[in-house]
Amino acid sequence: MNFFWILSGKQLKRYAVLALALFFASGVVYAESNNIQVFFPTNNEPNAIYSVKTEKKMVALTFDISWGEKRTGPILDVLEQKGLKKATFFLSSPWSETHPDIVKRIVDSGYEIGSHGHKHENYSTLSDEEIRKQISTAHSILKKVTGKDPNLIRYPNGDFDKRVIKIADELGYKSIQWDTDSLDWKNPGVDKIVKRVTSKAHPGDIILLHASDSCQQTHEALPQIIDQLKEQGYEFVTVSELLSNADVKTDEVK
């Protein structure tokens, strides 16, 4: 479905931007000028989802897991202690296969499960056949381990192109990225992680966090992130719930 949305700006400026957009017949056009942001998907191709447009103060905390067994438990402990029952975990299938007890705890806690693929490779470098194999293999393993059919995917390294997204769509997957990157994977310090997330979060935001062992400060930053976002009036939901509450999806293909 073709559509456009504008975050802010006077009516006259809206018409001017719309007129400019009519010059583009295909592809994706994203324009930003002063306080106007416009997004124009001009075809029916599936797109990656970075956030959604909504007036409701809700955000989705998402956690990627590819390796290790030391960090996920403490993160789940924090979520439990804070009474946070809504989050989305993107699990790599090899990790899930070798850590069934941790996966079971995630599932039993009621958190949403998404796919983080099979091999940790850049999918845009693979052939169509191999992309399909990677997504399908991960799906089969995750279904076996979790008892659920995932329909959300976040690609290894966040790498994709239009071809990857199209194949994933054909396999029944929505491609999920993020709008706020906590940068916890850099281990920059608890205060920096907290400040980055709480200062950038906005209604409809998808927030990227990690629960792999290489991210050593996430579980320490998480309590403050949750408390401060609650103080700002935010509700925590799963990615699927966020999508269902969207006024308009704000997709962007890089």
C-alpha positions as CSV (number, residue, x, y, z in Angstrom):
1,M,0.0,0.0,0.0
2,N,1.4,3.4,-1.0
3,F,1.3,6.1,1.7
4,F,3.1,9.1,3.2
5,W,3.4,10.5,6.7
6,I,4.7,13.7,8.1
7,L,5.8,14.2,11.7
8,S,5.4,17.9,11.9
9,G,5.2,21.1,9.8
10,K,2.7,23.7,8.6
11,Q,0.1,22.7,6.0
12,L,1.7,24.7,3.2
13,K,5.0,22.9,3.7
14,R,3.2,19.5,3.6
15,Y,1.8,20.3,0.2
16,A,5.2,21.4,-1.1
17,V,6.9,18.2,0.1
18,L,4.1,16.1,-1.4
19,A,4.4,17.8,-4.7
20,L,8.1,17.1,-4.8
21,A,7.5,13.4,-4.0
22,L,5.2,13.1,-7.0
23,F,8.3,13.4,-9.2
24,F,9.5,10.0,-7.9
25,A,7.9,7.1,-9.7
26,S,9.5,4.1,-7.9
27,G,11.8,3.1,-5.1
28,V,11.9,4.6,-1.6
29,V,12.2,8.3,-1.0
30,Y,13.1,9.6,2.5
31,A,13.4,13.4,2.9
32,E,14.2,15.5,6.0
33,S,14.2,19.3,6.1
34,N,14.1,21.3,9.3
35,N,11.3,19.9,11.4
36,I,9.7,18.0,8.5
37,Q,10.2,14.3,8.0
38,V,8.6,12.5,5.1
39,F,8.7,8.9,4.2
40,F,7.5,7.7,0.8
41,P,7.5,3.9,0.0
42,T,6.4,4.1,-3.6
43,N,6.1,0.4,-4.4
44,N,4.5,-2.6,-2.9
45,E,7.8,-4.3,-2.0
46,P,8.3,-5.5,1.6
47,N,10.5,-3.3,3.7
48,A,12.5,-3.5,6.9
49,I,10.8,-2.0,10.0
50,Y,12.8,0.4,12.1
51,S,9.9,1.9,14.2
52,V,6.2,2.6,13.9
53,K,4.3,5.8,13.9
54,T,2.0,6.0,16.8
55,E,0.8,8.6,19.3
56,K,0.9,6.1,22.1
57,K,3.9,6.2,24.4
58,M,5.0,2.6,23.8
59,V,8.4,1.0,23.0
60,A,9.7,-2.5,22.3
61,L,12.8,-3.7,24.1
62,T,14.5,-6.3,21.9
63,F,17.4,-8.5,22.7
64,D,19.7,-10.3,20.2
65,I,21.4,-13.5,21.3
66,S,24.0,-15.4,19.3
67,W,26.5,-16.8,21.8
68,G,27.3,-17.4,25.5
69,E,25.4,-18.4,28.6
70,K,26.4,-15.8,31.3
71,R,24.4,-12.7,30.3
72,T,20.9,-13.9,29.5
73,G,20.1,-15.1,33.0
74,P,20.9,-11.8,34.7
75,I,18.9,-9.9,32.0
76,L,15.9,-12.2,32.6
77,D,16.3,-11.7,36.4
78,V,16.1,-7.9,35.9
79,L,13.0,-8.2,33.7
80,E,11.3,-10.4,36.3
81,Q,12.3,-8.1,39.2
82,K,10.9,-5.1,37.3
83,G,7.7,-7.0,36.5
84,L,8.4,-6.5,32.8
85,K,6.5,-9.2,30.9
86,K,6.8,-7.8,27.4
87,A,10.0,-8.0,25.4
88,T,11.2,-9.6,22.2
89,F,14.2,-11.9,22.0
90,F,15.8,-12.6,18.6
91,L,17.5,-16.0,18.9
92,S,20.1,-17.5,16.6
93,S,19.2,-21.1,16.0
94,P,22.6,-22.7,16.8
95,W,22.6,-20.9,20.1
96,S,19.0,-22.0,20.8
97,E,19.9,-25.6,20.0
98,T,22.8,-25.7,22.5
99,H,21.0,-23.7,25.2
100,P,17.5,-25.2,25.4
101,D,17.1,-24.5,29.2
102,I,17.7,-20.8,28.7
103,V,15.4,-20.8,25.7
104,K,12.7,-22.5,27.8
105,R,13.0,-19.9,30.5
106,I,12.5,-17.1,27.9
107,V,9.5,-18.9,26.4
108,D,8.0,-19.8,29.8
109,S,8.3,-16.2,30.9
110,G,6.0,-15.3,28.0
111,Y,8.5,-13.2,25.9
112,E,8.1,-13.0,22.2
113,I,10.6,-15.1,20.1
114,G,12.0,-13.8,16.8
115,S,14.6,-15.4,14.5
116,H,18.2,-14.1,14.4
117,G,19.0,-16.5,11.6
118,H,21.2,-19.6,11.4
119,K,24.9,-18.9,10.5
120,H,26.1,-15.5,11.7
121,E,26.8,-14.2,8.2
122,N,25.9,-11.2,6.1
123,Y,22.9,-12.4,4.2
124,S,23.3,-9.8,1.5
125,T,26.5,-11.7,0.3
126,L,24.6,-15.0,0.0
127,S,22.8,-16.5,-3.0
128,D,19.0,-16.6,-3.1
129,E,19.1,-20.3,-2.4
130,E,21.4,-19.9,0.6
131,I,19.4,-17.0,2.0
132,R,16.3,-19.2,1.9
133,K,18.2,-22.1,3.4
134,Q,19.5,-20.0,6.3
135,I,16.0,-18.6,7.2
136,S,14.3,-22.0,6.8
137,T,16.9,-23.9,8.8
138,A,16.6,-21.3,11.6
139,H,12.9,-21.6,11.5
140,S,12.8,-25.4,11.8
141,I,15.2,-25.3,14.8
142,L,13.5,-22.5,16.6
143,K,10.1,-24.2,16.2
144,K,11.5,-27.4,17.6
145,V,13.2,-25.7,20.6
146,T,10.4,-23.2,21.4
147,G,7.3,-24.9,20.1
148,K,6.4,-21.7,18.2
149,D,6.6,-20.6,14.6
150,P,8.5,-17.3,14.6
151,N,7.4,-14.7,12.0
152,L,9.9,-11.9,12.9
153,I,13.5,-11.9,11.8
154,R,16.5,-9.7,12.6
155,Y,19.4,-10.5,10.4
156,P,22.9,-11.3,11.7
157,N,24.9,-8.0,11.9
158,G,21.7,-6.2,10.9
159,D,22.8,-6.8,7.3
160,F,20.3,-7.1,4.4
161,D,19.2,-5.8,1.1
162,K,16.0,-5.7,-0.8
163,R,16.6,-9.3,-2.1
164,V,17.0,-10.6,1.4
165,I,13.8,-8.9,2.6
166,K,11.8,-10.2,-0.3
167,I,12.8,-13.8,0.3
168,A,12.1,-13.5,4.0
169,D,8.7,-12.0,3.2
170,E,8.0,-15.0,0.9
171,L,8.8,-17.2,3.9
172,G,6.3,-15.4,6.1
173,Y,8.7,-13.1,7.9
174,K,8.7,-9.4,8.8
175,S,12.2,-7.9,8.8
176,I,12.8,-6.0,12.1
177,Q,15.6,-3.5,12.6
178,W,15.8,-0.8,15.3
179,D,15.6,2.9,15.6
180,T,17.5,3.2,18.9
181,D,20.8,1.3,19.2
182,S,21.9,1.1,22.8
183,L,25.5,0.4,21.6
184,D,25.7,-2.0,24.5
185,W,27.8,-4.2,22.2
186,K,30.6,-1.7,22.6
187,N,30.6,-1.9,26.4
188,P,30.9,1.9,26.7
189,G,29.9,2.1,30.3
190,V,26.5,1.7,32.1
191,D,25.8,5.4,32.3
192,K,26.4,5.9,28.5
193,I,24.1,3.0,27.6
194,V,21.3,4.3,29.9
195,K,21.6,7.9,28.6
196,R,21.7,6.8,25.0
197,V,18.5,4.7,25.3
198,T,16.5,7.1,27.5
199,S,17.4,10.2,25.5
200,K,16.6,8.7,22.1
201,A,13.5,6.6,22.9
202,H,10.3,7.8,21.3
203,P,6.7,6.5,20.8
204,G,6.8,3.5,18.5
205,D,10.6,2.9,19.0
206,I,12.3,-0.4,18.6
207,I,15.3,-0.5,21.0
208,L,18.3,-2.7,20.3
209,L,19.9,-4.5,23.2
210,H,21.9,-7.7,23.4
211,A,22.0,-10.7,25.7
212,S,25.1,-12.4,24.4
213,D,28.2,-12.8,26.6
214,S,30.2,-10.1,24.8
215,C,27.8,-7.4,26.1
216,Q,28.9,-7.2,29.7
217,Q,27.0,-4.1,30.9
218,T,23.5,-4.6,29.6
219,H,22.1,-6.3,32.7
220,E,23.5,-3.4,34.8
221,A,22.1,-0.7,32.6
222,L,18.7,-2.4,32.1
223,P,17.1,-1.5,35.6
224,Q,17.8,2.2,35.0
225,I,16.5,2.1,31.4
226,I,13.3,0.5,32.6
227,D,12.8,2.8,35.5
228,Q,13.6,6.0,33.6
229,L,11.4,5.1,30.6
230,K,8.5,4.3,33.0
231,E,9.0,7.7,34.6
232,Q,8.7,9.2,31.1
233,G,5.4,7.4,30.7
234,Y,6.3,4.6,28.4
235,E,4.7,1.3,28.2
236,F,6.7,-1.8,27.2
237,V,5.3,-4.1,24.5
238,T,6.5,-6.8,22.1
239,V,7.4,-5.9,18.6
240,S,4.2,-7.6,17.3
241,E,2.1,-5.6,19.7
242,L,3.9,-2.4,18.6
243,L,3.1,-3.2,15.0
244,S,-0.5,-3.9,15.8
245,N,-0.8,-0.5,17.5
246,A,0.8,1.5,14.7
247,D,-1.0,4.3,13.0
248,V,1.4,3.9,10.0
249,K,4.4,1.7,9.6
250,T,7.6,3.6,9.1
251,D,9.6,1.2,7.0
252,E,12.9,2.0,5.4
253,V,15.1,-0.2,3.1
254,K,18.7,0.6,3.1
